[in-house]
Amino acid sequence: MTLHKKLPVPMLTDETRREIHGRESYHVLKIISEFVESGEELRAIQPAVSIYGSARTPTDHADYLFTERLSRKLSDAGFSVISGGGPGIMEAANKGAFAGASPAVGLNIVLPHEQHANPYQDLSIKFQHFFPRKVMFVKHAVAYVVMPGGFGTLDELFESLTLVQTGKTPHRPIILVGKDFWAGLMDWIKDQLLGNRLISPEDMDLIQLIDDEDEIVEYIFAHYENRLEDLSEQGNDTWSLGL
């Protein structure tokens, strides 16, 4: 069957085509403007670490308190901390960095419900679209720390993994916090994905499970120092550092 026979009849009119073209062109320009504006601002906060996690974690929860302590230590070690700018783990990440020596950054998304901006942001960037926001999380960080969370956290985790695995993003530490929480997922990845040869054995090394905040900071710092050494030897490839 030819393509012509598969297309709807009648075909779109020229007027309808122009309307669609104009509407979609405007939409694309809005997305491009978010890339440009956010990219300019985030250049100033390097190096940075992105922290992902649930918006629903209460302020008295152990995960919230852990994230706040970790973020403060990262901030005092010289790393800006990037979060989604909302409540829960995002707030804890910003709160710790806000009290520290390096900037607390919130990549806020405009939603009709659920998310509101937390007050602990030195730099707050507002996005209308998820796509450029997700790119900024990945592009401007030298490491990703993933706390327990829901669908959004899983989305950010697997996007980061895919970009590093495929070489679209240079190697970055991807650290999962909460061995009990992540154990089932890691077993499934090993049994089903690796077991069925859907990923390579070395892909398992892309993920680190670390539950000690000082060990996390040391791991990220060691990786960053090694990348700086590589940079001095190989040339000015700042993209590989998330700069």
Summary of the structure (lengths in Angstrom):
residues: 243
radius of gyration: 20.3
end to end distance: 50.5
largest distance: 64.9
contacts: 783
relative contact order: 0.12
helix: 55%
strand: 12%
